[in-house]
Amino acid sequence: MKNTFRNRKSISIYQNKLPEVLVISTFPPRECGIATYTQDLVKSLKNKFKESFKIKVCALDSEKQRHHYIDTIDYFLDINAPDSFLKLANEINENENIHLVLIQHEFGLFKNKEQDLLQFLNKLNKSVLVAFHTILPEPNKLMQQNVQQIAKSADGIIVMTHSSSNILIDDYQISKDKISVIPHGTHLVEFKDKETLKKKYNVEGKKVLSTFGLLNAGKCIETTLDALPSIVKENPEVIFLIIGKTHPSVIKHDGEKYREMLEAKIKTLHLQNNVRFVNEYLPLDILLEYLQLTDIYLFTSKDPNQAVSGTFSYAISCGCPVISTPIPHACEVLKDGTGSIVDFENPKQLAQKIIDLLNNQQLMKDISSNGLHKMAPTAWENSSIAHAKLFENIADYAISLHYKIPEINLNHIKRLTTSFGIIQFSIINQPDINSGYTLDDNARALVAFCQHYELTNNNDDLVYINRYLNFIKYCLQPDGYFLNYVNENKEFTAQNYQTNLEDSNGRAIWALGFLISLGDILPNELSLNAEKILKKVLKNVNKMHSTRAMAFIIKGLYYYNLKNNSLENIFQIKHLADKMLQMYKHETDTNWYWFESYLTYANSILSEAMLNAWQVTGNIGYKIIAQVSFDFLLSKIFINNTIKVISNKGWLHNGEEISDEKKGGEQPIDVAYTILTLSKFYDVFKDEDYLIKMKTAFSWFLGNNHLNQIVYNPCTGGCYDGLEDTYINLNQGAESTVSYLMARLTIEKYSEKKQQCKNKLIVKQFQEK
């Protein structure tokens, strides 16, 4: 390791300066795939991490063709100037804030400058990462030695596919330990209606094939043109969109010869009505719309050594079924039902694949869904996490990661909500009305929107608060109990009579009590309606025996009592708390301080309920048990500056420890409940460790989990349904989305305290590392 600042671990704390990461690459407005890639990566890193590091950019340029940059460029490397490499190395070495240099490498960028690059690398006294965008198999001796020397001078190597990693290991003898695979990033998409987009771009009623990228002969577009006559014969409504300008390098050497050849072929084949050029370098938002309206995306490169393609990665992330030639990236990604492979320059085979897909709409949907799940880990947010984790490791923890908290976004929860209530499930981010509604989800949504109104005083919230309250009222039965499950036709389903609904009743009581506690700021009518409903159900609470139902009821009564203090409320809270107290005494032993013989779901609610009981009754025994049990729970779920809530794949029994065998099955609702309870315990005990744990727990949604992937989708405002052992469940249902919102609003409420505990968190992280 060459970083001379490696031992100054806390430099950013004591000098109050953030460490800097310098990215050396081409950069827009230069029209080049690596420039676009770098811009997306830099933007994602800046959006994802706050007070962790600063990103600086060094643009590869030349005096002969200097570009006019819109973004701030901190350094320039003129690759044609003899002394520019060593001059840049000296500037970097003299800047003690720079801790790491990341070089985006492509052989064409450094053609005939390989020795200059090696001298530059050897001159640097900083940590260095090199990202290889192309790795050629079976290299000649000179190329092998060149790559080996680059790898030797670097602290780490990044490639985008496992096949590239294998080539480096097998053909270049690079150590596996030095290589990290970080797939090409893709954009999160808030999916729009395909037919609406087709109408917008004048392809209404068409079956759309497309390809995009800077046009050059290597893309072999003629393969698709030769396939089109037989496709159009069976599907005359097909249109093929060729999206993108001609590559600037091609223009410079050959002009528009390749495009003109394609245009001539289109006329020869009589395809003028079935092919359209979109001869533009499209802005990202428009490009993503073109991809979303595409029915099948085609990638027909004839270069078998093309390591990676961002184009079909973007297409898959937009839900496009992809047909590709067998470049290594495609062979790695388009398997297990995520796409199709055809031979190079084989129009007959391509035509048949397209025809088969167009004739099988269900297969197209399945491929689209499989592709979305396959590409989810490659979202730019996840790519930035992978890069930042590598920065942290390579810089020997001179960089400490702090996740930037996203803006509050109500879009998805509002999309899930009809005039009747909030829909239970979502397919990806599309509400699934067939899943119906639940009391559980509407009760939680009521709490979340009451939180939001308390925070913002936004009158738009009142519409939703009223809607969720009316749903709760709809579920109330004459006997004073709630039913939980309602179908899309507003009918109570048979599931209500096959399931214990005590927990659902408890959640509804919590929501009602919470609303009533905000009576000073909410319209009086809402509070009166909630109280009227609550009084009808309180007569049954002593008949409920579920531990969590009792805890939710105590919470609801605690909030209700804040505005309606009464002996009856206190008596009911005491009765339920005493039952929980007896459960605790029965189950606890020298190593187990809990109410049950196992930890299951919504565990923190039990400790919080005991704390609420103490707040109302003053019984010190409740307070002691609340704190002891909660600290016991925290000791089980907070490990190495992360939270790992109990898996629904197997509860944690007395005498067991959380193991890797139970990875996955972590639910957003459990993380959210933990955050709510931490906030309550901070209010009472003023222990800043609870604040620190709140921030740590919230970072679980942002990628601080065992997969290092986002659980919250900032594009849609939805939250994924679960963190599994090897993947994220991409569906964004009501439970997960509302749970995230409750947690996010709780974090916002304590924003003034976050700054006070920030430095303590940084110090704690350094100590643990």
Stockholm file with secondary structure:
# STOCKHOLM 1.0

chainA/1-769         MKNTFRNRKSISIYQNKLPEVLVISTFPPRECGIATYTQDLVKSLKNKFKESFKIKVCALDSEKQRHHYIDTIDYFLDINAPDSFLKLANEINENENIHLVLIQHEFGLFKNKEQDLLQFLNKLNKSVLVAFHTILPEPNKLMQQNVQQIAKSADGIIVMTHSSSNILIDDYQISKDKISVIPHGTHLVEFKDKETLKKKYNVEGKKVLSTFGLLNAGKCIETTLDALPSIVKENPEVIFLIIGKTHPSVIKHDGEKYREMLEAKIKTLHLQNNVRFVNEYLPLDILLEYLQLTDIYLFTSKDPNQAVSGTFSYAISCGCPVISTPIPHACEVLKDGTGSIVDFENPKQLAQKIIDLLNNQQLMKDISSNGLHKMAPTAWENSSIAHAKLFENIADYAISLHYKIPEINLNHIKRLTTSFGIIQFSIINQPDINSGYTLDDNARALVAFCQHYELTNNNDDLVYINRYLNFIKYCLQPDGYFLNYVNENKEFTAQNYQTNLEDSNGRAIWALGFLISLGDILPNELSLNAEKILKKVLKNVNKMHSTRAMAFIIKGLYYYNLKNNSLENIFQIKHLADKMLQMYKHETDTNWYWFESYLTYANSILSEAMLNAWQVTGNIGYKIIAQVSFDFLLSKIFINNTIKVISNKGWLHNGEEISDEKKGGEQPIDVAYTILTLSKFYDVFKDEDYLIKMKTAFSWFLGNNHLNQIVYNPCTGGCYDGLEDTYINLNQGAESTVSYLMARLTIEKYSEKKQQCKNKLIVKQFQEK
#=GR chainA/1-769 SS CCCTTTTCTTHHHHSCCCCEEEEEECCTTSCCHHHHHHHHHHHHHHHHBSSSCEEEEEEEECGGGCCCCSSCCCEEEETTSTTHHHHHHHHHHHCTTEEEEEEEECTTTTTTCHHHHHHHHHHCCSEEEEEESCCCSSCCHHHHHHHHHHHHHCSEEEESSHHHHHHHHHHHCCCGGGEEECCCCBCCCCCCCHHHHHHHTTCTTCEEEEEESSBCGGGCHHHHHHHHHHHHHHCTTEEEEEESCBCHHHHHHHTTHHHHHHHHHHHHTTCTTTEEEECSCCCHHHHHHHHHHCSEEEECCCCTTCCCCHHHHHHHHTTCCEEECCCHHHHHHSCSSSCEECCTTCHHHHHHHHHHHHTCHHHHHHHHHHHHHHHGGGBHHHHHHHHHHHHHHHTTTSSCCCBCCCCCCCHHHHHHBCSSCBEEEEETTEEEEEEEEEHHHHHHHHHHHHHHHHHHCCTHHHHHHHHHHHHHHHHBCTTSCBCCEECTTSCBCGGGGTSCCHHHHHHHHHHHHHHHHTTTTSCHHHHHHHHHHHHHHHTTGGGCCCHHHHHHHHHHHHHHHHHSCCHHHHHHHHHHHHHHHHHHHHHCBTTBCSSSSEECSSTHHHHHHHHHHHHHHCCHHHHHHHHHHHHHHHHHHEETTEECCCCTTSCEETTCCCCGGGCSCBCHHHHHHHHHHHHHHHHHHCCHHHHHHHHHHHHHHHTCSTTCCCSEETTTTEECSEECSSCEECCCCHHHHHHHHHHHHHHHHTHHHHHHHHHHHHHHHHHHC
#=GC SS_cons         CCCTTTTCTTHHHHSCCCCEEEEEECCTTSCCHHHHHHHHHHHHHHHHBSSSCEEEEEEEECGGGCCCCSSCCCEEEETTSTTHHHHHHHHHHHCTTEEEEEEEECTTTTTTCHHHHHHHHHHCCSEEEEEESCCCSSCCHHHHHHHHHHHHHCSEEEESSHHHHHHHHHHHCCCGGGEEECCCCBCCCCCCCHHHHHHHTTCTTCEEEEEESSBCGGGCHHHHHHHHHHHHHHCTTEEEEEESCBCHHHHHHHTTHHHHHHHHHHHHTTCTTTEEEECSCCCHHHHHHHHHHCSEEEECCCCTTCCCCHHHHHHHHTTCCEEECCCHHHHHHSCSSSCEECCTTCHHHHHHHHHHHHTCHHHHHHHHHHHHHHHGGGBHHHHHHHHHHHHHHHTTTSSCCCBCCCCCCCHHHHHHBCSSCBEEEEETTEEEEEEEEEHHHHHHHHHHHHHHHHHHCCTHHHHHHHHHHHHHHHHBCTTSCBCCEECTTSCBCGGGGTSCCHHHHHHHHHHHHHHHHTTTTSCHHHHHHHHHHHHHHHTTGGGCCCHHHHHHHHHHHHHHHHHSCCHHHHHHHHHHHHHHHHHHHHHCBTTBCSSSSEECSSTHHHHHHHHHHHHHHCCHHHHHHHHHHHHHHHHHHEETTEECCCCTTSCEETTCCCCGGGCSCBCHHHHHHHHHHHHHHHHHHCCHHHHHHHHHHHHHHHTCSTTCCCSEETTTTEECSEECSSCEECCCCHHHHHHHHHHHHHHHHTHHHHHHHHHHHHHHHHHHC
//
